[in-house]
């Protein structure tokens, strides 16, 4: 069976953080019920045209802040996905959540409907860092969210952290990382701040209102994370990701993200979502209202009332009584396109080879599997990219063996220079 992943984008936020350049919108909560209806219609369309020999082994609710959706809306979305796609028995279903937006009852509802992995945006334990980032939570919200997640039955929890912030010191970063480790998550995603064009934070730095991040200090923070996390049982399996090892030795990596790093097919559904399937890279219309209009007016009054229902029903009632299924769209576009698609780009074979190298080299231990590459493309990576590999090996950034090519320790610190060779 060919295994796909599903990415479902939830673009709503209570507040748009100063550093964020994702497709997110604050103050649009009134659109949630109509958006849920539209997303269910897109899921139904994609499922109707999905390859018959394929299944789904990961689903990821990303955002935005998916934990802003009422339980009834999330239950409807999951019900639609399960009705249309063949899910594997061990399907990983992740939901991104902001610590200040969840309660014990809400998390119990998530777990009861089958969501089995949480990714929480902790970002920092330092109040000053959180103010710079314009986060709406504090570290005590993180502590409570983790405690409630465990009480709700979650055994697979990720915390997101950011380093290299304006005014952040090495000591404050070390404290943040120690406090995160103390919460004992199964997974940690550790990202360096990138000042993205068009974000308020980038504008503040350009105007001198914030100090510019120190690249050398950020490198020291990253090096310290690489030294510190293995001491607490975390294995680094990707440039920015660490995970605990189970008793069997299995690393609790995020299987959904592995799909990206293996350059395997996934459907991106929702406003602004991107996908790659059938040799085609797709992008959806970005604006939530425009996305909703692609699927017509919502006539499903039960979906439209979901926010009110949440206050009148128990979580189990919402989960066990899904709302009516959306109707199928007329004149459907060809897979993997949907009515929301605004761009569909066929990926040439050589481009797919390049992308497979670029994303695969992010896996710091596994790297790119050379026999697997040859089986997939009918050519050896060592021959196709002989020049690039030779130069990177000579510079001490890559090591090439019989089975794999991967970053050296020095290469991990200079990963972007490696990846750019395959663009």
Order of alpha helices (4+ residues) and beta strands (2+ residues): beta-beta-beta-alpha-beta-alpha-beta-alpha-beta-alpha-alpha-beta-alpha-beta-alpha-alpha-beta-beta-alpha-beta-beta-beta-alpha-alpha-alpha-alpha-beta-alpha-beta-alpha-alpha-alpha-beta-beta-alpha-alpha
